[in-house]
């Protein structure tokens, strides 16, 4: 802005100088050349200053010639300065940036129902990068799906190109078609309705270069949020480097728009409840959600993979979406089976939110839909828009972010009041007798948040190198191994060779890689999940042997976008994954070769009647998923059932499905043979 002001000042000086010199030249020529009229004096002044010099009018007196020389020296310098100032004004980066900002502001002024991101830093960057990547995958998937009918038609005429028929010409046809689709396609994406508010000028320029709409300024400032269109926005995401500023931004946003859906990220977990009380609809603590995520990825990898495929990974082609049914929706009053969602849209309902906020998982086909219900539906990405339109057909409404207070699960750990305490000797004795257990390795924020949600009486072992934390874990009844997790003897003491899975969350980069390498060297069957401090660490940790790697801020970014754009889906996820308050969990049941369920249909198991359980997915032996499977699906060996059930029935359900209380999958790693009985090791 300083550069722009300096350029504008130079241009103003040049214009002022010209405004003085031209009249002075006219007066001078009139004074020295008595035979000239006013028009002739103006003519000779302009042709002299511009060095055109036609020669039809010239100074003939000595005084006139001397005056002409002075006018040329002074005037030419002024004109050159004016040309330079004018060129600088119109081509300088400062002016270009100003024009870009004005263009962006005009675009923002035309938005309604858009999304605002407030902040800068790693979490905002990950959120934007995730959104960019998600839209790129969605568009590529969309184009591929559009080409599929053409590909099938060509297969029927020329033969399948996958088998070598006309591969070169088919490849050219495909590329040309996809390019044409990319050019003519003009569908609106999330990126078109996303506005970023940041007070970091350098970061603002970086975001603009990516083609996003940016408002530069303090997000706690009313004027800045008004420029971002806060009064017309559908939702706002607050991700600041200060919890105090986040609180102020939430207050400011809520004061301008009572219908705004606000998601706020807090650095400290304890502030989540406060920020909810002052007006946020959803609060996300990055290290807390990362801990929960890695708990799920380590203890229930198939469940984790299932939800990732419908929530975050658009390459799967399937998406979990929310459909709000207003009073005049054509679906209201009908039974689910009457909608024929599977036949018409390849879609299935895995849950719903009742008007009172209560969730129901896997509603039956005879469930009668009411007004103000929100359905949680899994459908192909390309069918989601048509599905939403069908649910609102004739209502004159569009699908929007439904505004309600977020489902708040219990913030405190359910295991804060331990039933027992252990000494180090007692802990080591118990660990020595464990097999098929789970190990949590680390003493940082992610690891502590993960352990906070675990039941110490379950088969968990924690490796800690922090004396105070180790003592606290023993007081809470956890089995603990104290020592450096990079050391082989420490990992052996934790039983890594007998364990099913280990979660590694170590803040030192080298130690993290070394621990993964050592674990993989000791056990090829163990499932290894680990956190990465930065994106560049992800490929290194995978090469070292980790099965699942992600960063805390990337996971938090995904959850922020989910909570903001699909709040009912996010609520349903929190309700069914592992909800101690509602006593509901989602578990995975391995169809091992001795399971009594193999060969039976899902309906024959009577899961709803016996366990109040519902099947929301099945992982097939090839790793592909069946979403919301039919009750007529026949279970096969090495399939994995994804089942939602009350916690009180989960142990009995696993016992019944696996055949015995000692049978567990040989490995949780995602391999060709997903499950084998432990005795075959």
Buried (B, 14 or more C-beta within 10 A) or exposed (E): EEEBEEBBEBBEBBEEBBEEBBEBBBEBBBEBBEEBEEEBBBBBBBBBBEEEEEEEBBBEEEEBEEBBEEBBEBBBEBBEBBEEBBEBBEEBEBBEBBEEBEEBBEEBEEBEEBBBBBBBBBBBBBBBBBBBEBBEBBBBBBBBBBBEEEBEEBBEEEEBBEEEBBEEEBEEBBEEBBEEBEEEEEEEBBBBBBBBBBBBEEBBBBBBEEEBBBBBBBBBBEEBBEBBBBEBBBBBBBBBBEBEBBBBBBBBBBEBBEEBBBBBBBBEBEBBEBBBEEBBBBBBBBBBBBBBBBBBBBBBBBBBBBBBBBBBBBEBBBBBBBBBBBEEBBBBEEEBEEBEBBEEBBBBBBBBBEEEEEBBBBBEEEBEBBBBBBBBBBBBBBBBEBBBEBBBEEBEEEBEBBBBEBBBBEBEBEBEEBEEEBEBEBBBEBBEEBBBBBBBBBBBBBBBBBBBBBBBEEBBBBBBBBEEBBBBBBEBBBBBBBBBBBBEEBBBBBBBEBBBBBBBBBBEBEBBBBBBBBBBEBBEBBBBBBBBBEBEBBEBBBEBBBBBBBBBBBBBBBBBBBBBBBBBBBBBBBBBBBBBEBEBBBBBBBBBEEBEBBEEBBEEBEBBEEBBBBBBBBBEBEEEBBBBBEBEBEBEBBBBBBBBBBBEBBEEBBEBBBBEEEBBBBBBBBBEEBBBBBEEE
